[in-house]
Amino acid sequence: MLRSIPGSDAEVGFMAAGAAMIAMGVRLARYRHLAADTVVRFSAQGVEMEDAYGSRVRLAWRHIEGIDVVDSRVPSPRTVIRADGTHIRTGTRKCVGVVGWGEYEISPRAPGWLISHLDRLPVDPVTGLPRLSIPLGVVDPLWEHGPMGDRVRRHRPDLPLPAGLSVGVGVEE
């Protein structure tokens, strides 16, 4: 297809490289927009996260069961290293957050994949609440060592980082 474009191979190569850079820039801008519009709120009741679509997830302190690597569609610059040496690159899929049983509200603007994902979540037979996670690492990649970590430790000092999980900023080596 590129050979059908009039011009020298160098000109066509520059045009293809320029188009690829534009596409990457648009994708990066989209991810930055999602991260910038993601808000986490802490209260005496628990933790709440609102995303760029207007959807909300709430976990009451009493229903939070742990801190772990959780799924996220918003980028994070972290690499998580498990005890067995497995490196998990936490780009657009993984970051460290809180996990438990909670509530969610879906925005009418939410994408279809999110709605189908929430429909498949396990439900606690006692409370009827779905198993949810709040990826705190999306807002602050090193949240455990900052004000968000202080709040979690104040309300739930029994929730240390899982054994064998270390975190850091950087890329997988």
N, C-alpha and C positions, 0 to 999 in steps of 0.2 A: 504494500500500500504506500509506503514512504517513497518507493522508487517512482510512483506515478506522479509525484509532486514535481513540477518543473524546478530546476535549479541544480546546483552542484551537490555532491554528497555531503560536503561540509555544511552548506546552508541548510539542507534537510536535517542533518544531525543537530545543528544548533536549534532549529525549530522544534525538533522532538524533545531535546533536553529542556528547552524553555517551557514546553507544554507540561512535561513531567514535573518541573519545579512549581509551576502554577498549581497543578493538581495537588501536590504535596502541601503547598501553602494553604490552599482552601481546606484541606483535611485538618491541618494543624490548627487553623483558626477555629474550626468547628469544635475540636476537642478543648481548646482553651476557653471557648465560650461556655461549653458544658461545665468545665471545672470552675469558672468564675461565677456561674449562676447556681452553683451547688452550695447550700447553706446548711450548717449544723447548728442546732440550738440545744443547750443544756438547761434543765430546770430541776426543781426538787422532785418532779415526777419521773424524769428520765431523759432520754436522748431522742431528738427528732431531726430528720434530714429532709430537706426539700430540694428537688432537682430543677433543672432548667425548664422542664415541661410543666412544673407546678404540682407534681406528684409528691406525696409525703409518706415517710416511714417513721413510726414511733415505737420505741422500746422502753417500757417502764423499767426502772432500776431493778425491781424485784424479779423481772422476767429475763434479764440479761444473764446468759449462762457462761459466756466466755469471751476471750479476745483471740482472734485467729486471722488467718489469711482468708479474705472474702472476695467474692466476685464484684466487679464494678465495670461500668461501661465508660467511666470517666478516667482519663489518664493520670498516672502517678509515676514520679521518677524513681521509684524504689526497686531494689532487688531484695528478695527475702531468701534467707538461707536456712534450710531445715537441718536438724541434727545429723541426718544421713548425708549431708553435703549437697543435697539437691538445691539448685538455684532456681528460684521462680522469679522471672522478670515480671515486674508489676506495671506494665505499660497500661493498656486499656482494659485489662481483665482482672488483675489481682491487686489488692492492697490490704493493709492490716486494719481491722475494725472490730466492732462489737457484734456478738451473735446472740440471738435469743428468740423469744416468742413475742410478737407484737401486732401492731395494726398498720394498715396502709390505706391511703386515699389515692385513687388514680385520677389524673387530669384527663379531660377529654382529648387533650393534645398528645397524650402518651402514645408512643409507637406500639404497634401490634405485638412485637416480640415481648415487650414488657408485660402486657396484659396476659399473654399466653404463659409467660414464665411464672407470674404470680398465681395463676390458676393451678399450676402443678406443684406448688409448695406443700410440704408436709404440714399437718395441722395437729396441735396438741390435743389429745382426746379429752383432757380434763378442762382446759380453758377455752378450747375452740380457736385459739390464736394461731396464725400461721408462723412458720419458722422464717425469720427475717435476719438480715444483717445490715449494719450501717458502716460503710467503708470510710472510716474517719481519715484514713491516709489520703483520700482524694482532696480534702481541704488542707491538711497539713501533713506532708510526708513523714515527719518525725513527731507526730502528735503525742506519742507516749512520753516525750521528754519536755513537753510544753504545757500551756494552760489547759488544753483539752485532757491531757494525761492526768493533770492534777485533779480535775473535776471527776474523772472516772475513779481515780484512787480514793478520793474523798467519799464518794457515794458507794463504791464497791471495792474496798481494799482487798477483798478476797479474789480478785480477778487479775493475777499476774499474767505476763506474757506466757504462752504455752512453752513448756520445756523444749529446748532444742531449736527455738526460733530466734534468729538474730536478724536485725534489720539494718539497712544502711542505704545511703543515696549512692547511686551509681549504676553501672551496667554489669551484666553478667560477664565474668572473666573466662 
